[in-house]
Amino acid sequence: ITYLDENEDHQYQVFQTLLSRQVGAVFMLSLDIPSWMVNTLLEEKISVISLTALLNDQVSAVTSDESEMMNTIIDYLVTMGHKNIALIGDTKLTTIISNTRRTNFIKLMHAHGLTDDNMFLYGTDHTYETGYNSVTTDYDINHLPFTAAVATADLVGQGLANAMLDHGKKVPDDLSIVTIDGLQQTEIARPKLTTIQQNFPEIGRVAMQLFLNSDSSNKDPQVIYIPTELIQRDSVLNLNAKI
C-alpha cells in the first residue's frame, strides 16, 4: 500500500519501488494516475486494475457508473421539485473523476430540460472546507441562488450541512444536499444526509477476483460496473409539497 501525490519525484520513487518488489498487480485506488506510470507498468507485464475511474482503454476497471450515479441524483432532485442545483466539491476539468462528474452534471441537467442558468459549479477539491466555504464565502448564505447541492464527496456535504447549521439555517428547509460515496459519516450526520452509495467492498472483491481469474492468454481489459444505491434520508426537501 502506498500513497501517490502530485509530486513527480515521489511518483518516480513509488514507481521504482513497485518494480523492485516485482509486484504481480497494481490496484489503482486514486483519482488520477500519471499516464507514463500506467503505460510503463503495462510494458512490464504488470496487471493494472483501476478501482475508481476509467483510466484508459488499456486498463481494466471495477468501478461505479458515474453517468448512472449523476443521472439518479439529478432525476431525484428534479422529481422533488428542484430546478436550481449546484455541483460543489471537485469540479475542475483537469482530473478524470472531477471532469467526468462535471460533464455528466451539465449534460444531465440539460437532459432534464434545465439550462445553464439553473446550474452552479464551485470548488476544486473534495474537502470539508470546500463545502463549508461555498455557502459562507463565495455565495450569500442568506440568498443562495440554488435550492439543492450535489456534493462530490461526503466530506463536502458535511461541510455544507455544518455551514448552514452554524449560520442559523436548516437542512433541508434552506438547502437540500445529496452526497456522493455514502460512507458512514452520512448516516451519523445531523441531519442524516441523502447519498448515492458506492459499494466499495464489492468493488474491491470483484477487482481481486478479476486479477485472480486473469491469465496470460486473456489480457483484454475489462470494465465492470458495480451497482450503486440512492439512500434517501433527511437532507432533501420536497418542494412539490410546498405548492
N, C-alpha and C positions, 0 to 999 in steps of 0.2 A: 504494500500500500504506500503510495507516495503522492504528494501534492504538487500540482503543476500550476505555476503562476505565469504572468506575462513577461517575466524577466528571461531574456534569451539565453543568458549564461546558465541560469537554473534549468531551463528547458533542455539545454545540451547536456548538462550534468545528469539529469534524470534519464535522458536517452541513453547515455553511456552506461549508466547503472543497469538499465533494462537489458542491454546487450550482454554485459559482463555476467549477468546472472543466468543467462541462457533460458529466459522465460519461454514458456510454450504458448502463452496467450496474454494479451493485454486487454483488460476491460476498461473502456474509457468512461469514467463517471465524471464527466466535466462538460461544461457548456461549449467550449471551443478548444480544439487541439490543433497545433501547428501542422499545416499540410505536409511540410517536409518530414516531420516525425512519422506521421501515418504512412507516407509513401516509403520511407526507409524501412520501417518495421515490416511492411508487406514484402519488400525486396528481400528481407532477411528470413522470409517464410514464417514469420510470427503471426499467429491469428490475432486479428484486431476486431473487437466487438464493442460497439457504442451502446451505452445504456441510456443515453439522454437525448440524442439528436441523430439526424441523418447526416453523417459527415460527408460522404461522397458515395458514388456508385460502386466503389471497390471495397467498402467496409460494411460488414453485417451490422444490423442494429436491432435491438429489442427495446421498444420504447412505447410511449403513448402516442396516439394520433393527434397531433397538435391542431389540425384543422377541425377535427371532430370535437375536441375539447372546447375550442373557442366558439364553435357553432352552438354547442349545448348551452354555453353561458349566455351568449347574445340572444339566442332564441328564448331562453328562460326569462331574461331581463325584459325583453320586448313584450313577452306574454304577460309579464307583471306590470306592464304599462309604462316602462321606462323608454325614453327616446334619446335623452342627452346622457351619454355614457362616456366615462373616462377610462383609459388604459394607463395604469400607474405602476411604476416599477422600472424594469429594464426595457426601455422602448427604443434603444438605439439601433442603427442599421448595421453595425459593424460586427455583430456576433450572430451565430447561427440561430440560437433559440430566440433571442430578442427580435431579430429581423423577421423570423417566421411568425412570431406572435403578433408583432405589429402589423405585418402584411395581412395575416388572417383576420385580425380585428377590423381593419379598414374594409377588406373585401366582404366580410360577413355583415358588417353594419350596412354597407350598400345593398347587399342581398336582401336585407330586411326592410328595404325602402327608405333608409336613413341617408342623410347627406353629410358632407364634410363638416357642416355647421353643427351637427349633432355629436361630433367626435372630439375628444380631448386626449392629448398624449403628454405624459410627464414622466421624467426620470431616466436615469442611465444605469441603474443597478437594482438588485433585489433586496435592498436593506430596509430595516425598520425605519431608519432616519428618512429615507426617501418617501415612505408612506406618510410619516408624521409631517414632514416639511411641505408636502404637496398641498395640504389644505391650510397650513399655518403661515407659509412664507410666499408661495407663488400664486395661490388662489385665496380669495377673500372667503374665509370660513363662514361668514355671515351671509354671503351671497354667492354660493357655489353655482357655476353655470351648468353643472351636471347633477342628476339625481342619483346616479349609481356609478360605482367604480369597480373595475376589474383589476385586482391586484395580481401582479405577475408572480408573486410568491406569498406564502403565508405570512412571513415576517412583514412584508409590505402592508398587507391587510391589517395586521396587528397594529402597525404604526398609524394607519388611517383611523382605526377604531379608537385608539387611545388619544389621538389628537382631538377627535370630536368630543370625547368624554372630558378631556382636560379643559376644553373651552365651552363647557356647558351645553353641548349639543348631544343629540341622541342618534344612535344607530339602531334601527334603520329609518327612524322618522325624518331625520335631516340628511342622511346619506345611506344608501344601500351599498353593501360590499359583498363581492364574491371573490374568493381567492383561488389560486391555482396551486395544487400539490396535495392539500388535505392531510397534513400531519397533525399530530395530537394537539398542538397548540391551538388549532382552530376550534377544537371541542371544549377546551378549558378557558377560552377567551370569554369575555363578557361584553356584549352578548356573544353567544356561540356563533361562529362565522360559517355562512354558507360557502361551500367549496366544491371544486371539481377535484375529486380524489384520484391520484395516480396510485396504481398498485405496485409500489416499489419492491416488496418481497417477491411478487410474481415475476417482475422484470428480471430480478437477479437470478431467480431459479431457472427461468427459461433461457437466459443468457448462458448460464453454466451448462445446461443441458445441450444447448446448441453447440458449445465448444466440445463437450464430451462425445457428441454424436458425429462430429466432423471427422473427415479423413482426407488423405491426400488426393483421392480420386474426385472429390467434390469440393472445389474451392470457390464455387459461385456464391457471391454474397447473398444473404437473405435479410429481409426486413420483416420483422414480426411485431405487430401492434398488440399491445395488451389493453384490454378494455378499461375505461375509466368510469367513474360514477359521480353524478351530481348529488351531493349531500345537502339537502335543504334544512337549514337551521333557523336562526333568528335574526339574520342581518340583512334581509331583503324585504322591503315594503311593497305590498301590492297596491299600486297607485290606482288600479281599476276600482278597488273597494272604496276609494275616497270620492268617487264621482257620484 
